[in-house]
Amino acid sequence: MRILPEFDGSDHFVRAETLPTPMSSVTAEWSALPLGVLAVRGSDARRFLHGQLSADVLKLAPGELRWSGCHNPQGRALALPRLWCDGDDVHALLPRDLVADITQQLRRYVLRARVALSDETDRWQVQGVLAPPASITRLDADVAVLPANPAGTRTLLLRRGSAHRTLALESAAERPAEWWRRLDIADGLPQVYPATSGHFVAQMLNLDLVDGIAFDKGCYIGQEVIARAHYRGRVKRRMQRFRSRTARAADWPPGATGVLPDGRRFEVVDSVDLDEGGCEWLAVAATAAASVAEADAVGEAPDAADGSRQRPCDDAVPLPLPYPLP
């Protein structure tokens, strides 16, 4: 892996740095990702976030990227920050459009905690690499190498520095961000966007299945609702994966609601177009057709925002997730 020479805005390039790899080159595809970074700095950063988010932040280890949830008092996810630490400081990776809102949300609870929250999106660049973290080594302390999925087959590279600096890989092909989004959907990794912020209880997004909820920790915002759903088994709707050969992602963006061929209603979590045509998406739906009535009875089924009949997706077919649903 190497850092290529970079244009600094004048008529010359800045110094190039070289990072070694355990092989002659890393043969992998990679993509620049449009994600934002929220920094929580200070001696109380971990303890503060531990009391706000669903994950066990106190146990966050160096070199780990941990899922978490920022919820409202009703247990519904406002965002799903992925956390990594840098000494006492903790950084959160989330969609850029949510950084300002989540920063404001967390600032309400700072009180006397010794923390400072800031949007540092412009100070970081984020890249996804289709290669295990162990295949990438580096000497540059400004590059964080973190696992991107539970299976450890993908890597996130986070480079601290100005936005014009470019981190690239030798013998690797750059792919669009939609390519990485397809991999996230295939891995069943949830996401929350402005269109779906506050729509889903944590377990509906399978946050408990990607180790984003610590049920043995103390209180945090939304904890009572999330714990009750866990211990009483009242989550009848779960995030699942689907494919259509005729629809496009624009037909089913995050937040769109529809009806599956078996009558189940769904709300889209994330969607992406396929190279061969059609699209795939993650959506929250009743876990089986037989449970539709029960899910509706507890008020979990989505309704069209304007009260109209929801659109059917007649050729939607379910696809497997890499983890079993409860």
C-alpha positions in Angstrom: 0.0 0.0 0.0 1.3 3.5 -0.7 0.3 7.1 -0.4 0.5 8.6 -3.9 1.9 12.1 -4.7 -0.8 14.6 -4.2 -1.6 17.9 -5.8 -1.6 20.7 -3.3 -3.4 23.3 -5.3 -0.3 25.0 -6.8 1.9 23.8 -9.7 3.7 21.1 -7.8 3.0 17.9 -5.9 3.6 17.4 -2.2 5.9 14.7 -0.8 5.0 11.1 -1.3 5.2 8.6 1.5 5.6 4.8 1.2 3.9 2.3 3.4 5.0 -1.4 3.3 2.7 -4.4 2.8 3.4 -8.0 3.7 3.3 -8.9 0.0 4.6 -7.2 -3.1 1.3 -5.4 -3.5 -2.3 -5.5 -2.2 -4.4 -6.8 -5.0 -7.8 -5.6 -4.0 -10.7 -3.3 -5.1 -11.3 -0.2 -3.1 -13.7 2.7 -3.0 -13.7 6.2 -1.5 -16.7 6.4 0.9 -18.9 9.5 1.5 -19.0 9.1 5.3 -18.7 11.7 8.1 -16.6 11.7 11.2 -17.8 12.9 14.6 -15.0 13.3 17.2 -15.6 13.1 20.9 -12.4 14.2 22.7 -11.5 14.6 26.3 -10.8 12.5 29.4 -14.5 11.7 29.8 -15.2 10.8 26.2 -15.6 7.0 26.7 -17.7 7.3 29.9 -19.9 10.0 28.3 -20.6 7.9 25.2 -21.1 4.8 27.3 -24.1 6.6 28.9 -25.5 7.7 25.6 -25.1 4.9 23.1 -26.2 1.2 23.1 -22.7 -0.3 22.8 -20.2 -0.9 25.6 -17.9 2.0 24.8 -15.7 1.3 27.9 -14.6 -2.0 26.3 -13.8 -0.4 22.9 -10.3 -1.7 22.0 -7.6 -0.2 19.8 -7.9 -1.4 16.3 -11.6 -2.3 16.7 -14.6 -0.7 14.9 -17.7 -1.2 17.0 -21.3 -0.7 16.0 -23.5 1.3 18.3 -26.9 3.1 18.3 -27.9 6.6 19.2 -31.6 6.4 20.2 -34.4 8.6 21.3 -36.2 7.8 24.5 -38.7 5.6 22.6 -35.7 3.3 21.7 -35.8 4.2 18.0 -32.4 4.7 16.2 -31.5 8.2 15.3 -28.1 7.0 13.9 -25.9 4.0 14.0 -22.4 5.4 14.7 -19.4 3.0 14.2 -16.8 3.8 16.9 -13.1 3.6 17.0 -10.7 5.0 19.7 -7.5 7.0 19.6 -6.2 7.1 23.1 -8.9 8.8 25.3 -10.7 10.2 22.2 -13.4 8.3 20.4 -14.5 8.8 16.8 -17.8 8.0 15.2 -18.4 7.1 11.6 -21.8 7.8 10.2 -23.5 9.3 7.1 -22.4 12.9 6.6 -26.0 14.2 6.6 -26.5 13.0 10.2 -23.3 14.3 11.7 -24.7 17.8 12.6 -27.9 16.4 14.1 -26.2 13.7 16.2 -23.6 16.2 17.4 -26.4 18.5 18.6 -28.3 15.5 20.1 -25.3 14.5 22.2 -24.4 18.0 23.3 -27.7 18.2 25.2 -26.3 15.7 27.7 -22.7 16.8 28.1 -23.5 18.8 31.3 -20.2 18.7 33.3 -18.5 15.9 31.4 -15.0 16.8 30.2 -15.7 16.3 26.5 -15.7 18.3 23.3 -17.7 17.2 20.3 -16.8 18.4 16.8 -17.6 17.5 13.1 -14.2 16.4 11.7 -15.5 15.1 8.4 -13.2 17.4 6.4 -10.2 16.2 8.4 -10.6 12.5 7.4 -10.9 10.5 4.3 -12.5 7.1 4.4 -11.9 4.2 2.0 -13.3 0.7 1.9 -10.9 -2.1 0.7 -12.0 -5.6 -0.3 -9.2 -7.3 1.6 -8.7 -8.5 5.2 -7.2 -6.0 7.7 -4.3 -8.4 8.3 -3.2 -8.1 4.7 -2.6 -4.4 5.2 0.2 -3.0 7.4 1.3 0.5 7.7 3.9 2.8 9.4 1.9 6.0 9.1 0.3 6.7 12.4 -2.3 8.9 10.7 -3.9 5.8 9.0 -6.4 3.6 11.0 -6.8 0.1 9.6 -10.1 -1.3 10.9 -12.3 -4.3 10.1 -15.3 -3.3 8.0 -17.5 -6.4 8.5 -17.9 -9.1 11.2 -16.3 -11.7 8.9 -13.2 -9.6 8.6 -13.0 -9.9 4.8 -13.2 -6.1 4.3 -11.2 -3.2 5.6 -11.9 0.5 6.3 -8.9 2.8 5.9 -9.3 6.1 7.7 -6.7 8.7 7.0 -6.3 11.8 9.1 -5.3 14.8 6.9 -6.6 17.4 4.5 -9.3 16.4 2.1 -7.1 16.7 -1.0 -4.6 14.0 0.2 -5.2 10.7 -1.6 -4.6 7.3 -0.1 -4.5 4.6 -2.7 -3.5 1.0 -3.2 -1.0 -0.5 -5.6 -2.4 -3.0 -8.1 -5.9 -2.1 -7.0 -9.0 -1.0 -8.9 -11.0 2.0 -7.7 -14.7 1.3 -7.6 -17.7 3.7 -7.0 -19.2 4.1 -3.6 -22.3 2.1 -4.7 -20.1 -1.0 -5.1 -19.2 -0.8 -1.3 -22.9 -0.3 -0.5 -23.7 -3.5 -2.3 -21.2 -5.3 -0.1 -22.7 -3.8 3.0 -26.2 -4.9 2.0 -25.0 -8.4 1.2 -23.4 -8.5 4.7 -26.7 -7.4 6.3 -25.1 -4.3 7.8 -27.7 -1.7 8.9 -27.6 2.0 8.3 -29.8 4.9 9.2 -30.2 8.0 6.9 -32.1 11.2 7.5 -35.1 9.6 5.8 -35.2 6.8 8.4 -33.8 8.5 11.5 -36.2 7.7 14.4 -38.2 5.0 12.4 -36.9 1.7 13.9 -36.3 0.2 17.3 -32.7 -1.1 17.5 -33.5 -4.8 17.1 -35.6 -4.1 14.0 -32.2 -3.1 12.4 -30.5 -6.3 13.7 -28.2 -4.1 15.8 -28.1 -6.8 18.4 -26.9 -9.3 15.8 -23.9 -7.2 14.8 -22.9 -6.6 18.5 -24.2 -3.0 18.6 -26.1 -3.5 21.9 -24.7 -4.4 25.2 -27.5 -5.8 27.3 -25.3 -6.0 30.5 -24.4 -2.4 30.7 -26.0 0.5 32.6 -28.6 2.9 31.4 -28.5 4.9 28.2 -31.1 6.8 26.2 -33.8 4.4 24.9 -32.4 1.5 27.0 -35.7 0.6 28.7 -37.6 0.1 25.5 -34.7 -1.8 23.9 -34.2 -4.1 26.9 -38.0 -4.8 27.2 -38.1 -5.8 23.5 -35.1 -8.1 24.1 -36.3 -9.9 27.2 -40.0 -10.1 26.3 -39.3 -11.1 22.7 -41.7 -8.6 21.2 -39.7 -7.8 18.1 -41.8 -9.3 15.3 -40.2 -7.3 12.5 -36.6 -7.6 11.5 -34.3 -6.3 8.8 -34.1 -8.7 5.8 -32.6 -8.7 2.4 -34.5 -8.7 -0.9 -33.9 -8.5 -4.6 -36.0 -7.3 -7.6 -35.0 -8.0 -11.2 -37.1 -5.1 -12.6 -37.1 -2.3 -9.9 -34.4 0.3 -9.4 -33.0 1.7 -6.2 -34.7 5.0 -7.0 -38.0 3.1 -6.8 -37.2 1.9 -3.2 -35.0 4.5 -1.5 -34.5 4.4 2.3 -37.8 5.1 4.0 -40.0 3.9 1.1 -42.7 1.5 2.1 -44.3 -1.3 0.0 -45.8 -4.8 0.0 -44.1 -8.1 -0.7 -45.7 -10.8 -2.9 -46.7 -12.7 0.3 -48.5 -9.7 1.7 -45.9 -8.6 4.2 -45.4 -4.8 4.4 -41.8 -3.5 4.5 -39.9 -0.3 4.9 -36.6 0.1 3.1 -33.4 0.5 5.2 -30.9 0.7 2.3 -31.0 -0.1 -1.4 -28.6 -0.2 -4.4 -28.7 -0.9 -8.1 -27.1 -4.1 -9.5 -24.8 -4.1 -12.4 -26.8 -6.8 -14.1 -30.1 -4.8 -13.7 -32.6 -4.6 -10.9 -31.7 -3.8 -7.3 -31.2 -5.2 -3.8 -32.3 -3.7 -0.6 -32.5 -4.2 3.1 -35.9 -3.7 4.6 -37.7 -4.1 7.9 -40.6 -6.6 7.5 -42.4 -9.2 9.6 -40.1 -12.3 9.9 -42.7 -14.6 8.3 -46.1 -14.2 6.6 -47.8 -15.8 9.5 -46.6 -13.1 11.9 -48.0 -10.2 9.9 -51.2 -9.9 12.0 -49.2 -10.0 15.2 -46.7 -7.4 14.0 -49.6 -5.1 13.0 -51.2 -5.7 16.4 -48.2 -4.2 18.3 -48.1 -1.2 15.9 -44.8 -2.1 14.2 -45.9 -2.3 10.6 -45.1 0.8 8.5 -47.8 2.8 6.9 -47.6 5.1 3.9 -46.9 8.7 5.0 -49.9 10.0 3.1 -52.2 7.2 4.3 -52.5 5.8 0.8 -52.3 2.1 -0.2 -48.7 1.0 -0.4 -47.1 -0.1 -3.6 -46.5 -3.8 -4.3 -43.2 -5.1 -5.4 -44.5 -8.2 -7.2 -41.1 -9.7 -8.1 -39.3 -9.2 -4.8 -37.5 -12.4 -3.6 -35.8 -12.9 -0.2 -32.1 -13.4 -0.1 -30.1 -14.9 2.8 -28.2 -12.9 5.4 -24.8 -14.0 6.7 -26.3 -14.4 10.2 -29.5 -16.1 11.4 -32.5 -14.1 12.6 -33.8 -15.0 16.0 
